[in-house]
Amino acid sequence: MYKMIVVDLDGTLLNDAKKVNEENINLIKRAYKEKGIITVIATGRPLAYANEICDFYGDCFGNYIIAANGAIIKDIRNNEYIHKITFTNEEILTLRNIFLEEKADYMMLYTDKQAITEAQNDTNLENSGIDFNQRKTKVENLENVIKENPNLIKLLCIVGGNTLALEKIIKRVNLIDEIEASIICNYLYKTETNTFKSTYIDIGKANCSKKNAIQILADKLKIKQKEIIVMGDGRKRYIYV
């Protein structure tokens, strides 16, 4: 018998318009209400965004959130962090210097606060469609932000920049001990009047992933891999093995 369902957001629970796939929601509601199966959101998005989904669909998402590509695991009911991975202040400043030198926009994601951005290309962030309900805040002095909010930043995401610049940044980031850059990704967001696209990379601590976070949570709850269903990629439902 399955004991836990893990659901990705973009492309699975959410479509290109970032609206909920009602079929998947209904399946999750039945599993949660009728079977008592533990429900978990797992997303690369910040915790604040995942919290909104949980608040809106609280009758079926009442257990755990895995956010920021596995950097955060939060127990919703008890409002406690089970797992957090942070950059050191030195790592943050080193990464920021790379972004500035390569003229790339970046966004930093907090655990439960607003994201912060620093744009060097006037249109990249504005055209990305990523606003997290206007929680973005542009900053002029990152050093002051770090001093005022120690150990809060969990994930760095670069938005915009051309492919060659991003490839160069990936190489530079991957030379830093215990930090990894993702492959180049594409973000798509459609509204009734506009389509937003952006090219970006995620940057996180080494071995930080949704898969590893699922395993950490399963171990804590003493749930076997064969008792977990993972819903991801919007195309398939498969058992996590």
C-alpha positions as CSV (number, residue, x, y, z in Angstrom):
1,M,0.0,0.0,0.0
2,Y,1.2,3.5,-0.8
3,K,1.9,5.8,2.1
4,M,3.1,9.0,0.4
5,I,2.4,10.9,-2.8
6,V,4.9,13.5,-4.0
7,V,3.7,16.0,-6.6
8,D,5.8,18.5,-8.7
9,L,4.2,21.8,-9.6
10,D,5.2,23.2,-13.0
11,G,4.1,20.9,-15.8
12,T,2.4,18.5,-13.4
13,L,0.0,20.1,-10.9
14,L,0.2,23.4,-12.9
15,N,-0.2,23.9,-16.6
16,D,1.6,26.5,-18.7
17,A,-0.8,29.1,-17.5
18,K,0.2,28.1,-13.9
19,K,-3.4,26.9,-13.3
20,V,-4.0,23.7,-11.3
21,N,-4.6,20.5,-13.2
22,E,-8.0,19.5,-11.7
23,E,-7.6,15.8,-12.6
24,N,-4.5,15.6,-10.5
25,I,-6.0,17.6,-7.6
26,N,-9.0,15.3,-7.5
27,L,-6.7,12.2,-7.4
28,I,-4.7,13.8,-4.6
29,K,-7.8,14.7,-2.6
30,R,-9.1,11.2,-2.7
31,A,-5.8,9.8,-1.6
32,Y,-5.5,12.2,1.3
33,K,-9.1,12.2,2.5
34,E,-10.1,8.6,1.8
35,K,-6.8,6.8,2.3
36,G,-4.9,9.0,4.7
37,I,-1.9,9.1,2.3
38,I,0.7,11.7,3.1
39,T,0.8,14.4,0.5
40,V,4.0,16.3,-0.4
41,I,4.6,19.2,-2.9
42,A,8.1,19.0,-4.4
43,T,9.2,22.0,-6.4
44,G,12.1,24.0,-7.6
45,R,10.1,27.1,-6.7
46,P,10.6,29.1,-3.5
47,L,8.8,28.0,-0.3
48,A,6.5,31.1,-0.3
49,Y,5.0,30.1,-3.6
50,A,4.5,26.5,-2.5
51,N,2.8,27.8,0.6
52,E,0.2,29.5,-1.5
53,I,-0.7,26.3,-3.2
54,C,-1.0,24.5,0.1
55,D,-3.1,27.3,1.6
56,F,-5.5,27.3,-1.4
57,Y,-5.8,23.5,-1.5
58,G,-5.4,23.0,2.2
59,D,-7.9,20.1,2.2
60,C,-5.5,17.9,0.3
61,F,-2.0,19.4,0.9
62,G,-1.6,19.4,4.7
63,N,1.6,17.5,5.3
64,Y,5.0,18.5,3.8
65,I,6.7,20.9,1.3
66,I,9.9,20.2,-0.5
67,A,11.0,23.6,-2.0
68,A,13.9,25.3,-3.7
69,N,14.9,22.1,-5.5
70,G,15.3,20.2,-2.3
71,A,17.1,22.8,-0.2
72,I,14.1,23.0,2.1
73,I,11.8,20.4,3.6
74,K,9.1,21.9,5.8
75,D,6.5,20.2,8.1
76,I,3.4,22.3,7.4
77,R,1.3,21.2,10.3
78,N,4.0,21.9,12.9
79,N,5.5,24.9,11.0
80,E,8.9,23.4,11.4
81,Y,11.9,22.9,9.1
82,I,13.0,19.3,8.8
83,H,15.9,20.1,6.4
84,K,17.6,23.3,5.2
85,I,20.6,23.9,3.1
86,T,22.2,27.3,3.1
87,F,25.0,29.1,1.3
88,T,27.6,30.7,3.4
89,N,27.9,34.5,3.1
90,E,31.2,34.0,1.3
91,E,29.6,31.7,-1.3
92,I,26.8,34.2,-1.9
93,L,29.3,37.1,-2.5
94,T,31.5,34.9,-4.7
95,L,28.5,33.9,-6.9
96,R,27.3,37.5,-7.1
97,N,30.7,38.6,-8.3
98,I,30.5,36.0,-11.1
99,F,27.0,37.3,-12.1
100,L,28.2,40.9,-12.2
101,E,31.3,40.1,-14.2
102,E,29.2,38.2,-16.8
103,K,26.4,40.8,-16.8
104,A,23.7,38.4,-15.7
105,D,20.5,39.1,-13.8
106,Y,20.0,37.0,-10.8
107,M,17.3,36.2,-8.2
108,M,17.8,34.9,-4.7
109,L,15.1,32.9,-3.0
110,Y,14.5,33.0,0.7
111,T,12.8,30.4,2.9
112,D,9.7,32.3,3.8
113,K,10.5,35.9,2.7
114,Q,10.3,37.7,-0.6
115,A,12.8,36.9,-3.4
116,I,15.4,39.6,-4.1
117,T,16.7,40.5,-7.6
118,E,19.5,42.5,-9.1
119,A,19.0,43.3,-12.8
120,Q,21.8,44.4,-15.1
121,N,19.8,43.9,-18.3
122,D,16.7,46.1,-18.1
123,T,14.2,43.7,-19.6
124,N,15.2,40.2,-18.7
125,L,13.6,40.0,-15.3
126,E,10.6,42.0,-16.3
127,N,9.9,39.8,-19.3
128,S,10.3,36.5,-17.4
129,G,6.8,36.4,-16.0
130,I,8.2,35.5,-12.6
131,D,6.8,37.8,-10.0
132,F,5.8,35.6,-7.1
133,N,2.8,37.9,-6.6
134,Q,5.0,41.0,-6.6
135,R,7.2,39.7,-3.7
136,K,10.3,40.5,-5.7
137,T,12.5,43.3,-4.3
138,K,15.4,44.8,-6.2
139,V,18.5,45.5,-4.0
140,E,21.4,47.8,-4.5
141,N,23.7,46.5,-1.7
142,L,23.7,42.7,-1.3
143,E,26.3,42.9,1.5
144,N,23.8,44.8,3.6
145,V,21.1,42.2,2.8
146,I,23.3,39.4,4.0
147,K,24.2,41.3,7.2
148,E,20.5,41.9,8.0
149,N,19.3,38.4,7.1
150,P,22.0,35.9,7.9
151,N,21.5,32.3,6.7
152,L,18.2,33.0,5.0
153,I,19.1,32.6,1.3
154,K,18.6,29.0,0.1
155,L,18.8,29.1,-3.7
156,L,20.2,31.3,-6.5
157,C,18.5,31.5,-9.8
158,I,19.8,33.4,-12.8
159,V,17.2,34.7,-15.1
160,G,18.0,36.0,-18.6
161,G,21.3,36.2,-20.3
162,N,22.3,34.6,-23.6
163,T,23.2,31.0,-23.9
164,L,26.9,31.6,-24.3
165,A,27.0,33.7,-21.2
166,L,25.1,31.1,-19.2
167,E,27.4,28.3,-20.4
168,K,30.4,30.4,-19.2
169,I,28.7,31.0,-15.8
170,I,28.0,27.3,-15.4
171,K,31.7,26.4,-16.0
172,R,32.8,29.1,-13.5
173,V,30.2,28.0,-10.8
174,N,31.1,24.4,-11.1
175,L,34.7,25.1,-10.2
176,I,33.5,26.3,-6.7
177,D,33.7,23.5,-4.1
178,E,30.3,22.1,-3.0
179,I,28.3,24.2,-5.4
180,E,26.6,23.1,-8.6
181,A,24.9,24.8,-11.5
182,S,22.1,23.2,-13.4
183,I,21.9,22.8,-17.2
184,I,20.3,25.7,-19.1
185,C,16.5,25.6,-18.6
186,N,13.6,27.4,-20.2
187,Y,10.6,28.9,-18.4
188,L,7.2,29.4,-20.0
189,Y,4.3,31.2,-18.6
190,K,1.1,32.0,-20.5
191,T,-1.7,34.4,-19.6
192,E,-4.7,35.3,-21.6
193,T,-2.9,38.2,-23.3
194,N,0.8,37.4,-23.0
195,T,3.4,34.6,-23.2
196,F,6.5,35.0,-21.0
197,K,9.7,33.1,-21.7
198,S,13.1,33.2,-20.0
199,T,16.3,31.2,-20.1
200,Y,17.9,30.5,-16.7
201,I,20.0,28.2,-14.6
202,D,19.5,27.1,-11.0
203,I,22.5,27.1,-8.6
204,G,22.5,25.1,-5.4
205,K,24.7,23.3,-3.0
206,A,26.2,20.0,-4.3
207,N,23.9,17.0,-4.1
208,C,20.9,19.3,-3.3
209,S,18.0,17.9,-5.3
210,K,14.3,17.0,-5.0
211,K,15.1,13.3,-5.2
212,N,17.5,13.5,-2.3
213,A,15.0,15.5,-0.3
214,I,12.3,12.9,-0.9
215,Q,14.7,10.3,0.4
216,I,15.5,12.3,3.5
217,L,11.8,12.8,4.2
218,A,11.0,9.1,3.6
219,D,13.8,8.0,6.0
220,K,12.5,10.3,8.7
221,L,8.9,9.0,8.3
222,K,10.2,5.4,7.9
223,I,8.5,5.0,4.5
224,K,10.0,2.6,2.0
225,Q,10.7,3.6,-1.6
226,K,8.1,1.2,-2.9
227,E,5.5,2.9,-0.8
228,I,6.0,6.3,-2.5
229,I,4.3,7.6,-5.7
230,V,6.0,10.5,-7.5
231,M,4.0,12.6,-10.0
232,G,6.3,14.6,-12.2
233,D,7.0,15.9,-15.7
234,G,3.3,16.3,-16.5
235,R,3.4,13.1,-18.5
236,K,3.7,10.1,-16.2
237,R,2.9,8.8,-12.8
238,Y,5.5,6.4,-11.6
239,I,6.7,4.7,-8.4
240,Y,9.8,6.3,-6.9
241,V,12.6,3.7,-6.9
